[in-house]
Amino acid sequence: MRSLIKLEMRKMNIGSMLLTFLYINAGIIGSFLLFGLDEEATAEFLTSYESVFMLMEIFIVAAFVIYASVLLSHMIIEEFRDKTISVLFMYPINRKKLLVAKVLIISMLTFVFVILSNIIVFGSFAFINSTFHYISEPITQDMLTERAFRTVLIALSSAGMALIPLFFGMRKYSVPATITSSILIIAVIFSSTNSSTNLFSFIAIPISLGIFGFLIAHLVITKAVKADF
């Protein structure tokens, strides 16, 4: 399995992925800067660290779950649509292991990207806040510890949740369906229940979605390896 993962990673454009990662983080940090320029937005979104953390979570999870659907489309959906996967299946490699390797790469990248983005975005906001003083309250060690624990849970959940669009994309090997379904999933889970929270705020929901995503991937892969070309 490790060898298959390495082989798949070699086929990927790592430089392009890193640039996309940096662009996403630059966009999120830029959004915070824009909020800081508008008094109404500042009063609504930058009033406390809790609201900043919630906003970070929305931006980061949304960005990388949708980006994961793009990777799913490129690494799996397009290969089945164009039937290039049949060439790989001709080699003496276990079909299931090959698809699992692809899925694991996408999950691991999503996990790492979510973790790193939280560090980068919060570090950038802390620097910006030290200059413009949007939030006057000091951040405590307890707040950072609690946030670190939640970030790891959210990253693990995102790694699984990012696989849910695979179900929709593999039905007709449709790239648009894969990406659109990821956008719809994000829209639903981040729908506000009131001004200070959303469905994703309840930790049981992202954990459940993460488990569901891994289960979906298992079922899709089990069915895909039996497909005829």
C-alpha positions in Angstrom: 0.0 0.0 0.0 2.8 2.4 0.8 4.4 1.8 -2.6 1.1 2.5 -4.3 0.7 5.7 -2.4 4.2 6.8 -3.4 3.5 5.9 -7.1 0.3 7.9 -7.1 2.0 10.9 -5.4 4.6 10.9 -8.2 1.8 11.3 -10.7 0.5 14.4 -9.0 1.6 17.9 -9.6 2.8 18.7 -6.1 3.9 22.2 -7.1 0.5 23.1 -8.4 -1.2 21.7 -5.2 1.1 23.8 -3.0 0.3 26.9 -5.0 -3.4 26.2 -4.6 -2.9 25.7 -0.9 -1.1 29.1 -0.6 -3.7 30.8 -2.7 -6.5 29.5 -0.6 -4.8 30.7 2.6 -4.1 34.0 1.1 -7.7 34.4 0.1 -8.9 33.5 3.6 -6.5 36.0 5.2 -7.5 38.6 2.7 -11.1 38.1 3.7 -10.2 38.8 7.3 -8.5 42.0 6.2 -11.5 43.0 4.2 -13.8 42.4 7.3 -11.4 44.7 9.2 -11.9 47.5 6.8 -15.7 47.5 7.2 -17.0 48.6 10.5 -20.2 46.6 10.3 -18.3 43.5 9.3 -15.9 44.0 12.1 -18.7 44.5 14.6 -20.3 41.3 13.4 -17.4 38.9 12.8 -14.4 40.1 14.7 -15.9 40.7 18.1 -14.3 37.7 19.9 -11.9 34.9 19.3 -14.9 32.5 19.3 -16.4 34.2 16.3 -13.0 34.3 14.6 -12.5 30.6 15.1 -16.0 29.9 13.7 -15.3 32.0 10.7 -11.9 30.3 10.2 -13.6 26.9 10.4 -16.2 27.8 7.8 -13.6 29.1 5.3 -11.0 26.4 5.8 -13.3 23.3 5.8 -15.4 24.7 2.9 -12.3 25.4 0.8 -10.5 22.1 1.3 -13.6 19.9 1.1 -14.4 21.5 -2.3 -10.7 21.2 -3.3 -10.8 17.5 -2.3 -13.7 17.0 -4.8 -11.5 18.5 -7.5 -8.8 16.0 -6.6 -11.3 13.2 -6.6 -12.5 14.2 -10.0 -9.0 14.3 -11.4 -7.6 11.1 -9.8 -10.6 8.8 -9.9 -13.7 10.1 -11.7 -12.0 11.2 -14.9 -10.0 7.9 -15.1 -13.3 5.9 -14.9 -15.0 8.3 -17.3 -12.2 8.1 -19.9 -11.6 4.4 -19.1 -7.9 5.0 -18.6 -8.4 3.2 -15.2 -8.7 0.0 -17.3 -5.0 0.3 -18.2 -4.0 0.4 -14.6 -6.3 -2.6 -13.9 -4.4 -4.6 -16.4 -1.3 -4.5 -14.3 -0.8 -7.2 -11.6 -2.0 -4.8 -8.9 -5.0 -5.4 -6.6 -7.8 -3.1 -7.9 -9.1 -2.4 -4.4 -5.7 -1.4 -3.1 -5.1 0.9 -6.0 -8.4 2.8 -5.4 -7.8 2.8 -1.7 -4.4 4.4 -2.2 -6.0 7.2 -4.3 -8.6 7.8 -1.6 -6.1 7.8 1.2 -3.9 10.4 -0.5 -6.9 12.7 -0.9 -7.9 12.2 2.8 -4.4 12.7 4.1 -3.9 15.8 2.0 -7.3 17.2 3.3 -6.3 16.4 6.9 -2.8 18.1 6.6 -4.2 21.1 4.7 -6.9 21.8 7.3 -4.4 21.6 10.1 -1.8 23.8 8.5 -4.4 26.3 7.3 -5.7 26.7 10.8 -2.1 27.4 12.0 -1.4 29.8 9.2 -4.7 31.7 9.3 -4.9 32.1 13.0 -1.2 33.1 13.2 -1.8 35.7 10.6 -4.9 37.0 12.3 -3.1 37.2 15.7 -0.5 39.4 14.0 -3.1 41.6 12.3 -5.0 41.9 15.6 -1.9 42.9 17.5 -1.7 45.9 15.0 -5.3 46.9 14.6 -6.7 45.6 18.0 -10.0 44.2 16.7 -10.3 42.0 19.8 -9.0 43.4 23.1 -9.4 40.3 25.2 -6.3 38.3 25.7 -6.1 34.7 24.3 -5.5 32.2 27.0 -3.7 28.9 27.0 -6.9 27.1 27.7 -8.5 28.6 24.6 -5.6 27.5 22.5 -5.6 24.0 23.9 -9.3 23.6 23.3 -9.0 25.0 19.8 -6.1 22.7 19.0 -8.2 19.6 20.1 -11.2 20.7 18.0 -8.9 21.5 15.0 -7.6 17.9 15.0 -11.1 16.5 15.2 -12.4 18.8 12.5 -9.4 17.9 10.3 -10.1 14.1 10.7 -13.8 14.7 10.0 -13.0 16.8 6.9 -10.7 14.0 5.7 -13.7 11.6 5.7 -16.4 14.1 4.7 -14.3 15.1 1.6 -15.0 11.6 0.3 -18.8 11.9 0.2 -18.9 13.5 -3.2 -17.3 10.3 -4.6 -20.7 8.6 -4.3 -22.4 11.2 -6.5 -19.5 11.4 -9.0 -19.2 7.7 -9.5 -22.8 7.2 -10.4 -22.3 8.5 -13.9 -18.6 9.3 -13.7 -19.5 13.0 -13.6 -17.0 15.6 -12.6 -19.7 18.4 -12.3 -21.7 16.1 -10.0 -18.7 15.5 -7.8 -17.8 19.2 -7.4 -21.4 20.4 -7.1 -22.2 17.8 -4.4 -19.3 19.0 -2.3 -20.6 22.6 -2.6 -24.1 21.5 -1.6 -22.7 19.6 1.4 -20.9 22.7 2.6 -23.9 24.8 2.1 -26.0 22.5 4.3 -23.6 21.9 7.1 -22.7 25.6 7.4 -26.3 26.8 7.3 -26.8 29.0 10.3 -29.1 28.0 13.1 -28.7 31.5 14.6 -26.2 34.3 14.3 -23.5 32.7 16.4 -23.6 29.0 15.4 -24.2 26.5 12.6 -24.7 22.8 12.2 -21.0 22.2 12.1 -20.6 23.8 15.5 -22.0 20.6 17.1 -19.0 18.3 17.1 -21.1 15.2 16.7 -22.2 16.3 13.2 -18.7 16.6 11.7 -17.6 13.4 13.3 -20.7 11.6 12.0 -20.1 13.0 8.5 -16.5 12.0 8.6 -17.4 8.4 9.5 -20.1 8.4 6.9 -17.6 9.6 4.3 -15.2 6.8 4.9 -18.1 4.3 4.8 -19.2 5.8 1.5 -15.7 5.5 0.1 -15.5 1.8 1.1 -18.9 1.0 -0.5 -18.0 2.9 -3.7 -14.6 1.2 -4.0 -16.1 -2.2 -3.4 -18.5 -1.6 -6.3 -16.0 0.0 -8.6 -13.5 -2.9 -8.6 -16.2 -5.1 -10.0 -17.0 -2.8 -12.9 -16.4 -4.1 -16.4 -14.6 -2.0 -19.1 
